[in-house]
Amino acid sequence: MAKVILVDDHTLFREGLRRLLESEGDIEVVGEAEEGLKALGLAKVYNPDVAMVDIAMPGLNGLEVTKLIKESSPKTKVIILSVYDRLDYVRDAKKFGASAYLDKDVSSEVLLEVLRKVVKGETYFPQLKESKGKRKGLTPREKEVVKLIALGKTSREIAQILGLSVKTVNTHRNNIMRKLEVRNTAGLVRYALFSGLVTPFDLEEEGLNR
């Protein structure tokens, strides 16, 4: 029986996750916390096999909680749950000792599969493998162009900002889309967010709603 604690400041999400996990015969939810300090206390008391931790919480964030749990309860595995597809978050999660990084939109089947793998000592960071393949060959200039496209700049505006011709910008754009295997601007925006070239806050500041 795998012992699990849930750490998330959204009560409905925790309740739904608890029901899902406890419907399985080999998983027991031994505690819940809505913030980081309480989570650390639960980890010390129950020494769970797995802590499922939201990355964005008031007070200590999920990365800080992960680091502290691994220091105080090293046998506890941590699965980060997040709505942010940011590569820097994934890397930090792994660096701070997490065993997996999951999008909150993941299917219940995948979540349960990853949980059981983590209990066995495996890790799950497919984002890092995907990113390594996609980013190979992208030049610094192309990354600048991707960032500006994601921020809603037109080819003419990008040309002015970077001191290039519009034709050169469009050539970069076509090369980028070929390398990343995306077909439209939305795909470039997703890549920029996923790779950390821009953040959701950057898009908000530009007045974009993507």
C-alpha positions in Angstrom: 0.0 0.0 0.0 1.5 3.3 -1.1 1.1 6.2 1.4 0.5 9.5 -0.3 0.0 13.1 0.9 -1.6 15.8 -1.2 -0.4 19.4 -1.2 -2.5 21.9 -3.1 -4.3 25.1 -2.1 -7.4 24.3 -4.1 -9.7 22.2 -2.0 -11.8 20.9 -4.9 -8.7 19.7 -6.7 -7.5 17.9 -3.6 -10.9 16.2 -3.1 -11.0 15.0 -6.6 -7.5 13.7 -6.5 -8.1 12.0 -3.2 -11.2 10.2 -4.6 -9.3 9.1 -7.7 -6.4 7.7 -5.6 -8.5 6.0 -3.0 -10.5 4.3 -5.7 -7.4 2.2 -6.3 -6.7 -0.7 -4.0 -3.0 0.0 -3.6 -2.9 3.7 -2.7 -3.8 5.4 0.6 -4.0 9.1 1.1 -2.8 9.7 4.6 -2.9 13.5 4.7 -3.7 16.8 2.9 -2.2 20.2 3.1 -3.2 23.5 1.5 0.2 25.1 2.1 3.9 24.3 2.4 4.6 24.4 6.1 1.7 22.0 6.9 3.0 19.7 4.1 6.4 19.5 5.8 4.7 18.6 9.1 2.7 15.8 7.4 5.8 14.5 5.7 7.6 14.2 9.1 4.6 12.6 10.8 3.6 10.1 8.1 6.9 9.6 6.2 4.8 9.0 3.0 6.0 7.1 0.0 4.9 10.0 -2.3 4.0 13.7 -1.9 2.0 15.2 -4.7 2.7 18.9 -4.7 1.2 21.8 -6.5 3.9 24.2 -7.8 2.0 27.4 -7.2 0.8 28.0 -3.6 0.8 30.9 -1.2 3.8 31.0 1.1 6.3 28.3 0.1 5.9 27.3 -3.5 6.1 23.7 -4.7 9.8 23.8 -5.6 10.7 25.1 -2.1 8.4 22.4 -0.5 10.1 19.7 -2.6 13.5 20.8 -1.5 12.5 20.8 2.2 10.7 17.5 2.0 13.7 15.8 0.5 15.9 17.2 3.2 13.6 16.2 6.1 12.1 13.0 4.6 14.6 11.8 2.0 12.7 8.5 1.3 9.6 10.5 0.3 9.3 10.8 -3.5 7.8 14.1 -4.8 5.5 14.5 -7.9 5.1 18.1 -9.0 1.6 19.0 -10.3 1.4 22.2 -12.4 -0.5 24.1 -15.0 2.7 25.7 -16.2 4.5 24.0 -19.1 7.8 25.8 -18.4 11.0 24.0 -19.0 12.8 26.0 -16.3 10.3 24.8 -13.8 10.7 21.2 -14.9 14.5 21.5 -14.6 14.3 23.1 -11.1 11.8 20.4 -10.0 14.3 17.7 -10.9 17.2 19.7 -9.4 15.4 20.1 -6.1 14.7 16.3 -5.9 11.3 15.7 -7.5 10.8 12.4 -9.2 8.2 13.6 -11.7 6.6 16.7 -13.2 3.0 16.4 -14.4 0.6 18.8 -16.1 -2.7 19.1 -14.2 -4.5 18.3 -17.4 -2.9 14.8 -17.6 -5.3 11.9 -17.8 -6.1 9.9 -14.6 -4.5 6.8 -16.3 -1.2 8.5 -16.9 -1.2 10.0 -13.4 -1.7 6.7 -11.7 0.9 5.0 -14.0 3.4 7.7 -13.1 2.6 7.5 -9.4 3.3 3.7 -9.4 6.5 4.2 -11.3 7.7 6.8 -8.9 6.9 4.5 -5.9 9.2 1.9 -7.6 12.0 4.5 -7.8 11.6 5.6 -11.4 11.5 9.2 -12.6 9.2 10.9 -15.2 10.4 14.1 -17.0 9.4 13.6 -20.7 9.5 17.4 -21.1 13.3 17.4 -20.9 13.7 14.7 -23.6 11.2 16.5 -25.9 12.8 19.8 -25.4 16.3 18.5 -26.0 15.2 17.2 -29.4 13.3 20.3 -30.4 15.8 22.9 -29.3 18.7 21.3 -31.2 19.9 23.5 -33.9 17.9 26.6 -32.9 20.2 29.6 -33.1 20.3 32.5 -30.7 18.8 34.8 -33.4 16.0 32.3 -34.0 15.3 32.2 -30.3 15.0 36.0 -30.3 12.6 35.8 -33.2 10.5 33.2 -31.5 10.3 35.3 -28.4 9.1 38.3 -30.3 6.6 36.4 -32.2 5.2 35.0 -29.0 4.9 38.5 -27.7 2.7 39.4 -30.6 5.1 41.4 -32.7 4.6 41.5 -36.5 7.4 40.6 -38.9 7.9 44.3 -39.6 8.1 45.2 -35.9 10.6 42.3 -35.3 12.7 43.6 -38.2 12.8 47.0 -36.7 13.7 45.7 -33.2 16.4 43.4 -34.4 17.7 45.6 -37.3 16.9 43.0 -40.0 14.9 43.1 -43.2 11.3 41.8 -43.2 12.4 39.2 -45.7 15.1 37.9 -43.3 12.7 37.8 -40.4 10.2 35.7 -42.5 13.1 33.4 -43.5 13.9 32.9 -39.8 10.3 32.3 -39.1 10.0 29.6 -41.8 13.3 27.9 -40.6 12.1 27.9 -37.0 8.7 26.4 -37.9 10.5 23.7 -39.9 12.9 22.9 -37.1 10.3 22.8 -34.4 7.8 21.0 -36.6 5.0 23.5 -35.9 2.6 24.9 -38.5 1.3 28.2 -37.0 1.9 31.0 -34.6 0.1 29.2 -31.8 2.7 26.4 -32.0 5.5 28.9 -31.7 3.8 30.6 -28.7 3.5 27.2 -27.0 7.2 26.5 -27.7 8.2 29.9 -26.3 6.3 29.3 -23.1 7.4 25.6 -22.7 11.1 26.5 -23.3 11.0 29.5 -20.9 11.7 32.1 -23.6 8.6 33.9 -22.4 6.3 33.6 -19.3 2.6 33.9 -19.0 3.3 37.2 -17.2 5.1 38.5 -20.3 2.0 37.8 -22.4 -0.2 39.5 -19.9 2.0 42.6 -19.9 1.7 42.7 -23.7 -2.1 42.5 -23.4 -2.3 39.1 -25.1 -4.8 36.4 -24.3 -3.4 33.2 -25.6 
